[in-house]
Amino acid sequence: MNPDYLDFEQPIADLEVKINELRLVGADNKLNISEEIVKLQDKSQKLTQKIFSSLTPWQVSLLARHPLRPYTEDFIQHIFTDFDELHGDRYFADDQALIGGVAKLDDIPVMIIGHQKGRSTNEKVKRNFGMPKPEGYRKARRLMLLAERYKMPVLTFIDTPGAYPGIDSEARGINEAIAENLAVMSRLKTPIIATVTGEGNSGGAIAIGVCDHLNMLQYSTYFVISPEGCATILWKSSDHKADAAKAMGVTSERLEDIGVVDSTIEEPLGGAHRDIKLMSARIKGKLIEQIQQFSNMDMDALLQRRYKRLMSHGSSH
């Protein structure tokens, strides 16, 4: 089993193994087997298209957590220039599960704020598996207010299992930190564009998710509780996680239908991790277009629009 492929992708992984084996055979024996390789590549392409044309909500949830999925730092590297990371909440500490700083999107100065997971074991511990504590959200709030002062659009990237629920997090006021962020973002006098890039879970996601426009990548998810958590509550067993994912409507397609999400950004075939440069280019194009739209609006009109957008959730569905 190839760990770079999820369970439902293993038939694709098997074909890729055959393709690589043929390449090695051809290189060792100077045989011309390019036609055979092309046939297998075409078969792999068609198989991938078939599998990804009918993904279940649970399979999308797995893709949103894919170990190779690009994180905020990856998008910063491919989309922005002149990134200058800013640290600390000026109260307690610097939370590395949530990063932020000033950068340029083409020639537009912007403030970037996003969750950051880790890949290696050491980095996962350092980043607390992408689960911020109160100081992370207080850092985010500080950067938002700084962006407002200098009239920079705020761009957030959401990808977290949730805010950290540990005793130390509770002791330092995680609920207050999230609530304060919601209040500040609702009245922040600068455009806010949020993009869900992986899993957007619970208050940990919404704490940087109040915005004028919400994007979701095609295979990302956005929910109040994980499918496993929902299944444990309703069915008393996490074995029903696939049923829970379907019932909750965690995918961008469903959330766009009910008006929670404003737009879905299509991913490369097989997911964002298959072609980070292409995925980044698509996000960049959308962000530039949306910044231009909201930067030209009167600020009072923008705040009124933001309020109406928030109040509309759940009103007609």
Secondary structure, DSSP 8 states (H G I E B T S, - for coil): --TTS-GGGHHHHHHHHHHHHHHHHHHHHT---HHHHHHHHHHHHHHHHHHHTT--HHHHHHHHT-TT---HHHHHHHH-EEEEE----SSS---TTEEEEEEEETTEEEEEEEE---SSHHHHHHTGGG---HHHHHHHHHHHHHHHHTT--EEEEEEES-S--SHHHHHTTHHHHHHHHHHHHHH-SS-EEEEEEEEEEHHHHHTTT--SEEEEETT-EEESS-HHHHHHHHTSSGGGHHHHHHHHT-BHHHHHHTTS-SEEE---TT-GGG-HHHHHHHHHHHHHHHHHHHHTS-HHHHHHHHHHHHHHTTT--
